[in-house]
Amino acid sequence: MQLSIRHKFCFLCIPKCGSTSVEKAIHIHCETRLNGHPSLKHMGARRFKRRFRPLLLKADPNGEIETFCIMREPLERIQSWYNYRNRAEIADPSHRYYQRHTGSMSFVDFVQGYLDGDRPETVGVGSQADFVTLGDGSIGVDRIFRLDQMELVADYLSKKIGKIIKIPFANKSVSARREPTGRMFDLPEPLMSQLKARLERDYAIYNALPYIGPQR
């Protein structure tokens, strides 16, 4: 999470959604940066409203600070998580994230484990819909952008900050990426149907982006 009281915006970072690129572009303009533990770095809408927004009352009594985040195409995000947890550096048993390594697990097994709730430390990827919604199901983030429309994020931040902001990001589709075994990221149709059903809430929000809430 990165916050600028001066420029009145707060970036809520969904994991595996280009957050590092945005953070690099705005960190010098933010007075508060919460990194390190995922519960802080990746604070969602509910936690922000319940625990962090009250702390801003003195600095932002009229609630003018806007929250924004970036969502990724849901299936692509799961593929990205699979790639990330298959990287060579965490294959070493002495690595602190070794328990998250997917090893020889195929993408099919990864998705099946995700759907079954098995080995959450390895196949758990969280829900983008849960991240951006409040307890009543309503959208709890003021602005939501798509990862493949990063130019809209740059334009938004440029207007908030008052200078041109460039985001050093080149979105690369993973649709044609291969597993370490060389197989394409294909799923059997029944499994794909189950996965899309699980991601239905994510897709409902993603397909309506960009989202711009009530103007402040």
C-alpha positions in Angstrom: 0.0 0.0 0.0 1.3 3.5 -0.9 -0.4 6.6 0.3 -0.1 10.3 -0.6 -2.0 12.6 1.6 -0.8 15.6 -0.4 -2.0 14.3 -3.7 -5.0 12.5 -2.2 -4.6 9.0 -3.4 -3.9 5.6 -1.9 -2.8 2.6 -4.0 -4.1 -0.7 -2.8 -2.0 -3.5 -4.3 -3.5 -6.7 -5.5 -0.8 -9.4 -5.7 0.4 -10.3 -9.3 -1.3 -7.3 -10.8 1.6 -5.0 -11.8 1.8 -3.3 -8.4 5.6 -3.2 -8.4 5.7 -1.1 -11.6 3.2 1.4 -10.2 5.0 1.5 -6.8 8.3 2.4 -8.6 6.6 5.2 -10.4 4.9 6.8 -7.4 7.0 6.0 -4.4 8.8 9.4 -4.3 5.3 11.1 -4.3 4.0 9.1 -1.3 4.5 10.0 2.3 3.5 6.5 3.5 4.6 3.2 2.1 3.6 -0.1 3.8 5.8 -2.9 2.5 7.1 -6.2 3.9 4.4 -8.3 5.4 1.6 -9.2 2.9 -1.1 -8.1 5.3 0.2 -4.6 5.0 1.6 -4.5 1.5 -1.6 -6.0 0.1 -4.2 -4.4 2.3 -7.7 -4.9 0.7 -10.7 -2.6 0.7 -12.3 -4.0 3.8 -9.2 -3.8 6.0 -8.4 -0.3 4.6 -11.9 1.0 5.5 -12.1 -0.7 8.9 -8.6 -0.1 10.2 -6.7 2.4 8.1 -9.3 5.0 7.0 -10.1 6.0 10.6 -6.4 6.8 11.1 -6.6 9.4 8.3 -9.4 11.5 9.9 -7.2 14.3 11.0 -5.2 14.4 7.8 -8.2 13.8 5.6 -11.4 14.9 7.5 -13.5 15.1 4.4 -12.5 11.7 3.1 -11.0 13.1 -0.1 -8.3 10.5 -0.5 -9.2 8.2 -3.3 -8.3 4.5 -3.3 -7.3 2.8 -6.5 -6.1 -0.6 -7.6 -5.4 -2.7 -10.7 -7.0 -5.9 -11.6 -5.6 -8.6 -13.9 -7.5 -10.9 -16.3 -8.5 -13.6 -13.8 -7.2 -16.7 -15.6 -4.0 -14.9 -16.7 -3.4 -14.0 -13.0 -3.6 -17.7 -12.0 -1.2 -18.6 -14.7 1.1 -15.9 -13.5 1.0 -17.3 -9.9 1.8 -20.7 -11.3 4.9 -19.3 -13.1 5.9 -17.3 -10.1 5.9 -20.3 -7.8 7.7 -22.5 -10.3 10.8 -20.2 -10.4 14.1 -21.9 -9.9 15.3 -19.8 -7.0 12.7 -21.2 -4.6 13.4 -24.8 -5.6 16.2 -24.9 -3.0 14.9 -26.6 0.2 16.8 -24.0 2.2 14.9 -21.1 0.6 12.3 -19.5 3.0 9.6 -19.9 0.3 10.4 -23.4 -0.6 7.1 -24.7 0.7 5.4 -22.6 -2.0 7.4 -24.1 -4.9 5.2 -25.9 -7.4 8.0 -28.3 -8.4 6.9 -30.8 -11.0 3.3 -29.9 -10.5 1.5 -29.3 -13.9 -0.8 -26.4 -14.4 -3.7 -28.8 -14.4 -2.7 -30.0 -11.0 -2.2 -26.5 -9.8 -5.7 -25.4 -10.9 -7.3 -28.6 -9.4 -5.5 -27.9 -6.1 -6.7 -24.4 -6.2 -10.3 -25.5 -6.7 -10.1 -28.2 -4.0 -8.4 -25.9 -1.5 -5.4 -28.2 -1.2 -1.9 -27.0 -0.2 -3.0 -23.3 0.1 0.6 -22.2 0.6 1.4 -23.5 -2.9 -1.9 -23.1 -4.9 -3.7 -20.4 -3.0 -4.0 -17.3 -5.0 -6.7 -15.2 -3.3 -9.7 -13.5 -4.9 -9.5 -10.2 -6.6 -13.2 -9.8 -6.0 -12.7 -10.3 -2.3 -9.9 -7.7 -2.4 -12.0 -4.9 -3.9 -15.4 -5.5 -2.2 -16.7 -4.7 1.3 -18.6 -7.1 3.6 -21.9 -6.3 1.9 -20.5 -7.1 -1.5 -20.3 -3.5 -2.7 -17.2 -2.2 -4.4 -14.9 -0.6 -1.8 -12.3 0.9 -4.0 -12.9 4.3 -5.6 -11.2 3.5 -8.9 -10.2 0.1 -10.5 -8.2 -0.2 -13.6 -7.2 -3.1 -15.9 -3.6 -4.2 -16.0 -3.7 -4.1 -19.8 -4.8 -0.5 -19.7 -1.9 0.9 -17.7 -2.0 4.1 -19.7 -5.2 5.0 -17.9 -3.4 4.5 -14.6 -0.5 6.8 -15.7 -3.0 9.4 -16.9 -4.9 9.3 -13.6 -1.7 9.6 -11.5 -0.4 12.4 -13.7 -3.6 14.4 -13.0 -3.5 13.7 -9.3 0.2 14.5 -8.9 0.4 17.4 -11.4 3.2 16.1 -13.5 3.6 13.4 -16.1 4.0 10.0 -14.5 5.4 7.2 -16.6 4.9 3.6 -15.5 7.8 1.3 -16.5 5.7 -1.7 -17.4 5.3 -3.7 -20.5 2.4 -6.1 -20.1 3.2 -9.5 -21.6 0.3 -11.9 -22.1 0.9 -15.3 -20.7 -1.7 -16.9 -23.0 1.1 -18.5 -25.1 3.5 -19.4 -22.3 4.5 -22.9 -21.6 4.9 -25.0 -18.5 8.5 -26.0 -17.6 7.7 -29.4 -19.3 7.1 -27.6 -22.6 3.3 -28.2 -22.6 1.0 -25.3 -23.3 -1.2 -23.9 -20.5 -4.2 -25.8 -21.6 -7.0 -27.1 -19.3 -9.5 -29.9 -20.0 -12.9 -28.4 -20.7 -14.6 -29.6 -17.5 -11.8 -28.2 -15.4 -11.9 -24.9 -17.3 -15.6 -24.7 -16.7 -15.1 -25.2 -13.0 -12.4 -22.6 -12.9 -14.4 -20.0 -14.7 -17.3 -20.7 -12.3 -15.0 -20.1 -9.4 -13.8 -16.9 -11.0 -17.2 -15.6 -11.9 -17.2 -12.7 -9.4 -13.7 -11.7 -10.5 -14.8 -11.7 -14.1 -18.0 -9.7 -13.4 -16.0 -6.9 -12.0 -13.1 -7.2 -14.4 -15.3 -7.1 -17.5 -16.9 -3.8 -16.3 -13.5 -2.0 -15.9 -12.4 0.7 -15.7 -14.5 1.3 -12.6 -14.9 4.9 -11.3 -16.9 5.3 -8.2 -18.8 8.3 -6.9 -16.9 11.5 -7.5 -15.4 13.1 -4.3 
